[in-house]
Amino acid sequence: MARPRTRERDAERSEGRAATPRLRRSERREQILAAATSAFARTGFADTSLEDVAAEAGVTRAILYRHFESKADLYRSVLDRAKQRLDAATGAPEFTDASIDALLAAAADDPAAFRLLFHHAAREPAFKEEMDRLRAEAFAMTHRQLAGVIPDRRWARWAAQLVPIVAIEAVIAWLDAGQPDPDEAAERIRRAIYAVIKSAAER
């Protein structure tokens, strides 16, 4: 039985292309996911083909299919990768003042992944369930932290819904504005979040 790398090289030769650089399977998968993130963020799920992703990654379509069963499987893997990287950067499931700095750093490091996760994917009907689950997780995490700070349960729920939206939209607006004043950006976003919490806690 041919080894995976041998099969990859044979597949590439069968499509008339020179063999791409030899990578471990995990490295090849990461290469494809990074390329797919850029491609999907640029043209959306419906208008991005697997051929587009293969071209972006510099691999053949046959190699792509060795790692992902379909375009939907690839897109979900891209979203999972973005979420895992974000969780690792921010220290989720806990959210602290330092998490804003980490959120900005993660967005600056991979703007395409950040926008894909929080803007583009939410507009894709096929992935509504995943995005609803992500929003629910953000609400639950925020509500746990605010329930003891905001006496009125209704206003605590209001703030728990609003705080994640303010944080994410502020980071995306910061990216869109050209990432101004990176040393001060986190503090400005924190002030906006504190304003929401203060308003909810008032009696």
Protein Blocks (a to p, Z undefined) as FASTA:
>chain_A
ZZfklmmmmmmmmnopacdddddfklmmmmmmmmmmmmmmmnojklpcfklmmmmnopaf
klmmmmpgbfklmmmmmmmmmmmmmmmmnopabdcfklmmmmmmmmmmmmmlmmmmmmmm
mmmmklmmmmmmmmmmmmmmmmmmmmmmmmblmlmmmmmmmmmmmmmmmmmmmmmnoppa
kllmmmmmmmmmmmmmmmmmpZZ
